[in-house]
Amino acid sequence: MNKKELDMLKQPEIYLTTRTSVDWTQVAEFLADQGVPPIPDSIRAGKDESAAVVEISARMCYMSYGRGRKDIADFINNLLYRKDGSVLEHVNFGFVITGISRSLTHELIRHRAGFAYSQRSQRYVDESGASFVIPPALVNETFSNDKVNELFNKAMENASTSYEELVNSLEESLDESLFEKKTDRRKAIRQAARSVLPNATETKLFVTANVRAWRHFIEMRSTPYADWEIRRMAIQILNLLVKEAPLLFGDFKIEELPDGTSIATPLHSKV
Ligand SMILES: Cc1cc2nc3c(=O)[nH]c(=O)nc-3n(C[C@H](O)[C@H](O)[C@H](O)COP(=O)(O)OP(=O)(O)OC[C@H]3O[C@@H](n4cnc5c(N)ncnc54)[C@H](O)[C@@H]3O)c2cc1C
C-alpha cells in the first residue's frame, strides 16, 4: 500500500461571523412613544451593543428606562449576580468553526438549550482526502513522542484508505436501477463508507447560541474534566467573546495548568 499524504490539523480556525445589533432609531421612537426619558448615555456607552440589548430588554420588565443604575457595567454585573439570565437570551453570537474533530462535535451538540447547528454532511460531501485532527495530547510536547505520532498517523492512513476503497468498490457494485436519483445512490455509498472514518476526522460547522447558552457551554467545557480539544475550543471562543462583549463574559478567569492546558471559571456560575 502506498503511503498517503494526509492533511493533519493541529488546531481549529474560529470565525465570529454573526452578532446581535441595536436599531437605535427604533429604540428612541419606542421610548418617545412611551413618554419615558430618551436613550440614556450609559446604554450607548462604548461599542458593545450586546450589553445594550441586555439592558434595553431587562428594563422592559419594570419600564425603568432612565431610572435606577446609571452605569451599564454596574447594571449588567447586578443581573449576573442575581442570576437574571433570561435577558441574556436576547443576544446571539454565531461562529463558523473548521479544523475540529467529529468527536468534538459529538460533545458540542449535546448542548441543546439556545443552540443552533449546521454541520457539513458526511453523506453529501465526499470524505476521500479528508483532513484529520491531531488530538491536543499528541501535539503537547509533554505527552507526545515519535512512537505515538507514528501510530496515530498510521491509523488515519488506514482509515482513509479503507474509506476510499469502500467508496470505489460500492461505486462499481451498487445497482443504479435501485435509485430514483443519482444523488440518492451517491448518498447511499458515502453513508455506508463513512462508518470506517475515525472520530478524528475533521468537520466544519456553523454554530449560533445566545449569551446565556454560551456562558453555560464555556463553564461546562472549560473545566479540567472536559476533553482537551473541546476545552481548547471553548476557551478560544471565550477569548473572542470577552473581546466582543466584555461586560457579558468578563467575569471568567482563565488559568494555565501545569500540563500546559488552560481552564476557565466564571465568577457567576450558570446564570
Ligand atoms: C466533563 C464532561 C463530561 C461528560 N461526560 C458525559 C458522558 O460520559 N456521557 C454523556 O452522555 N454525557 C456526558 N457529558 C455531557 C453532559 O451530560 C451534558 O449532556 C452536556 O454537558 C450538556 O449539558 P446541559 O444539558 O446542561 O446543556 P444544555 O442542553 O445546553 O442545557 C442547558 C440547561 O438547560 C436546562 N435544560 C435543558 N434541557 C432540559 C430538559 N429537557 N429538561 C430540563 N432542563 C433542561 C438544564 O438546566 C441544562 O443544564 C459530559 C459533559 C461534561 C462537561
The ligand as an SDF file (V2000), in Angstrom:
LIG
                    3D

 53 58  0  0  0  0  0  0  0  0999 V2000
  -16.7600   16.9450   31.6460 C   0  0  0  0  0  0  0  0  0  0  0  0
  -17.9830   16.3830   30.9990 C   0  0  0  0  0  0  0  0  0  0  0  0
  -18.1410   15.0160   30.8600 C   0  0  0  0  0  0  0  0  0  0  0  0
  -19.2870   14.4720   30.2720 C   0  0  0  0  0  0  0  0  0  0  0  0
  -19.4230   13.1170   30.1520 N   0  0  0  0  0  0  0  0  0  0  0  0
  -20.5120   12.5850   29.5740 C   0  0  0  0  0  0  0  0  0  0  0  0
  -20.6830   11.1660   29.4320 C   0  0  0  0  0  0  0  0  0  0  0  0
  -19.8320   10.4070   29.8190 O   0  0  0  0  0  0  0  0  0  0  0  0
  -21.8040   10.7110   28.8370 N   0  0  0  0  0  0  0  0  0  0  0  0
  -22.8000   11.5440   28.4090 C   0  0  0  0  0  0  0  0  0  0  0  0
  -23.8110   11.0810   27.9120 O   0  0  0  0  0  0  0  0  0  0  0  0
  -22.6740   12.8910   28.5210 N   0  0  0  0  0  0  0  0  0  0  0  0
  -21.5700   13.4260   29.0890 C   0  0  0  0  0  0  0  0  0  0  0  0
  -21.4410   14.7880   29.1740 N   0  0  0  0  0  0  0  0  0  0  0  0
  -22.4860   15.6430   28.5960 C   0  0  0  0  0  0  0  0  0  0  0  0
  -23.4270   16.2160   29.6740 C   0  0  0  0  0  0  0  0  0  0  0  0
  -24.1100   15.1920   30.3460 O   0  0  0  0  0  0  0  0  0  0  0  0
  -24.4390   17.1840   29.0220 C   0  0  0  0  0  0  0  0  0  0  0  0
  -25.2410   16.4620   28.0970 O   0  0  0  0  0  0  0  0  0  0  0  0
  -23.7960   18.3070   28.2780 C   0  0  0  0  0  0  0  0  0  0  0  0
  -22.7300   18.8630   29.0050 O   0  0  0  0  0  0  0  0  0  0  0  0
  -24.8410   19.4010   28.0070 C   0  0  0  0  0  0  0  0  0  0  0  0
  -25.1980   19.9720   29.2360 O   0  0  0  0  0  0  0  0  0  0  0  0
  -26.6430   20.5580   29.5300 P   0  0  0  0  0  0  0  0  0  0  0  0
  -27.6880   19.5200   29.3650 O   0  0  0  0  0  0  0  0  0  0  0  0
  -26.5470   21.2640   30.8650 O   0  0  0  0  0  0  0  0  0  0  0  0
  -26.7220   21.6470   28.3590 O   0  0  0  0  0  0  0  0  0  0  0  0
  -27.9920   22.1550   27.5420 P   0  0  0  0  0  0  0  0  0  0  0  0
  -28.6010   21.0600   26.7700 O   0  0  0  0  0  0  0  0  0  0  0  0
  -27.4920   23.2980   26.7240 O   0  0  0  0  0  0  0  0  0  0  0  0
  -28.9810   22.6520   28.6270 O   0  0  0  0  0  0  0  0  0  0  0  0
  -28.7040   23.8040   29.3950 C   0  0  0  0  0  0  0  0  0  0  0  0
  -29.5330   23.7610   30.6640 C   0  0  0  0  0  0  0  0  0  0  0  0
  -30.9180   23.8780   30.3180 O   0  0  0  0  0  0  0  0  0  0  0  0
  -31.6860   23.0360   31.1730 C   0  0  0  0  0  0  0  0  0  0  0  0
  -32.3170   22.0110   30.3280 N   0  0  0  0  0  0  0  0  0  0  0  0
  -32.0270   21.6970   29.0300 C   0  0  0  0  0  0  0  0  0  0  0  0
  -32.8190   20.7270   28.5850 N   0  0  0  0  0  0  0  0  0  0  0  0
  -33.6320   20.3940   29.6090 C   0  0  0  0  0  0  0  0  0  0  0  0
  -34.6530   19.4260   29.7460 C   0  0  0  0  0  0  0  0  0  0  0  0
  -35.0050   18.6200   28.7470 N   0  0  0  0  0  0  0  0  0  0  0  0
  -35.2770   19.3420   30.9310 N   0  0  0  0  0  0  0  0  0  0  0  0
  -34.9430   20.1500   31.9630 C   0  0  0  0  0  0  0  0  0  0  0  0
  -33.9700   21.0970   31.9040 N   0  0  0  0  0  0  0  0  0  0  0  0
  -33.3230   21.2120   30.7240 C   0  0  0  0  0  0  0  0  0  0  0  0
  -30.7440   22.4390   32.1950 C   0  0  0  0  0  0  0  0  0  0  0  0
  -30.6910   23.2810   33.3130 O   0  0  0  0  0  0  0  0  0  0  0  0
  -29.4270   22.4690   31.4700 C   0  0  0  0  0  0  0  0  0  0  0  0
  -28.2790   22.4800   32.3150 O   0  0  0  0  0  0  0  0  0  0  0  0
  -20.2980   15.3490   29.7890 C   0  0  0  0  0  0  0  0  0  0  0  0
  -20.1390   16.7270   29.9210 C   0  0  0  0  0  0  0  0  0  0  0  0
  -19.0090   17.2540   30.5140 C   0  0  0  0  0  0  0  0  0  0  0  0
  -18.8680   18.7580   30.6350 C   0  0  0  0  0  0  0  0  0  0  0  0
  1  2  1  0
  2  3  1  0
  2 52  2  0
  3  4  2  0
  4  5  1  0
  4 50  1  0
  5  6  2  0
  6  7  1  0
  6 13  1  0
  7  8  2  0
  7  9  1  0
  9 10  1  0
 10 11  2  0
 10 12  1  0
 12 13  2  0
 13 14  1  0
 14 15  1  0
 14 50  1  0
 15 16  1  0
 16 17  1  0
 16 18  1  0
 18 19  1  0
 18 20  1  0
 20 21  1  0
 20 22  1  0
 22 23  1  0
 23 24  1  0
 24 25  2  0
 24 26  1  0
 24 27  1  0
 27 28  1  0
 28 29  2  0
 28 30  1  0
 28 31  1  0
 31 32  1  0
 32 33  1  0
 33 34  1  0
 33 48  1  0
 34 35  1  0
 35 36  1  0
 35 46  1  0
 36 37  1  0
 36 45  1  0
 37 38  2  0
 38 39  1  0
 39 40  1  0
 39 45  2  0
 40 41  1  0
 40 42  2  0
 42 43  1  0
 43 44  2  0
 44 45  1  0
 46 47  1  0
 46 48  1  0
 48 49  1  0
 50 51  2  0
 51 52  1  0
 52 53  1  0
M  END
$$$$
